[in-house]
Amino acid sequence: MGGQLPGLAVKTERNLAEHASYLHCGMPGMTVRRSPDLLIADSGLDDDTFNFVGLAAFTSATAADRITETIGELTQTGRPFAWRVGPASTPANLTALLTAAELPATAVEPAM
């Protein structure tokens, strides 16, 4: 199974992001923005259950700048967002970088 885990981790993380952003597609006032290194689902609601950041695929060289840029952009909305970090998120120290950017972990949601 060891050789399958990276592929499974990526697929699991993509599945969660697609599931979390499914409602947004085609709904007035809701958006999903996909870039090569991030997905942002914005429901327009004041609830981080429906405002999601995930699928981070940053490099060590770009991570700090992309985190700062994303936080700045989302802060302008005035709405809370949950940034979900999974086993396929990169760089490997993404959780530490988010904590350093004053976004500490608030919950752990193990996948089944």
N, C-alpha and C positions, 0 to 999 in steps of 0.2 A: 504493500500500500504506500510505502514511502515515496515512490515515484509519482503517485497519483495525487498526493496532497497539494502541491502547489496549484495544479489545474483545478482541483476540487475547491480550494480556498478562493481562487479567482471567481469560479462559477457561483459559489455560495454568496460571495460579496456582490456580484452583479445581480443575482436573483433578489437579494434583499433590496438593493437600490431600485431595481425595476418595480418590485412590489410596493416600495415606499412612495414611488413617484407615479404609479399607475393612475391614480385618481386625477392627478394634475393634467394629464394629457387631454386636450380638447375641452377643458372646463374654463369658462370665462373667469379671468382674474387670476388663474393659476398658470405657472410656468415651470418648465423643466429645461435647464440649460446644460448641455453636455459639451465639454471641451475634451481634448485628448487626455487631460490629466485630472479631471474633476467633474462631478455631477452636482448640480444644485437644483433642488425641487422647492419651489416657493408657492405655498398655497394661498398667500395673501391673508391668511388667518393669523391671529396672535397666539400661536400654539406651536411649540417645537415638535410636537408629534407629527405634524404635517409639513414642517419646514425642515428639509433634510440636506445635508452636505455629505457626500460620500464618493467612493471610487477614486480616492486620491492616489494618483500615480506620479508623485513628484520625484525629482531626483534630489540627491543631497545638496546639489548646487542651487536648485530652484525652490526648495521647500519653504525656507523662511520668507522669501519674497512673496510666494504664492499664498501662504497663510496670511500674511499681513494684508495683501491685496484683497483676498476673499473676506476677511474680517471687516475691512473698511467698506467694502461693497454691501455686505449684509447688514452692517450697523446702520447704514443709511435707510434701510427699509423700516427700521424701528420695530422689527419683529424678531422673536427668538428663533434660533435654528439649532438643531441637533447635528453635530458633526460626528458621524459614525466611522470608527476606525476598525477595520477588520484585518484578518491575517494576510490579506493580499495588498493592503494599503502600504504605500511606500512614501518616504524611506522607512527603514525599519524603526527608526526613532521618532516616528510621526507623533505618537502620543506625548512624548517628552517635549517635542517642539510646540505642540498645541498647548500643553501646560505652561510652557515658558511664555507663550503668547496670551496667558491669562484665560485659557479655555480648559480648565481642569476636568478630568473625567468625573461624571456625575452618576453614571450607572454602567453596569456591565450586563450585557445581554448575550448569554451563551447560545450558540447555534446548536440545533439538534441534528 
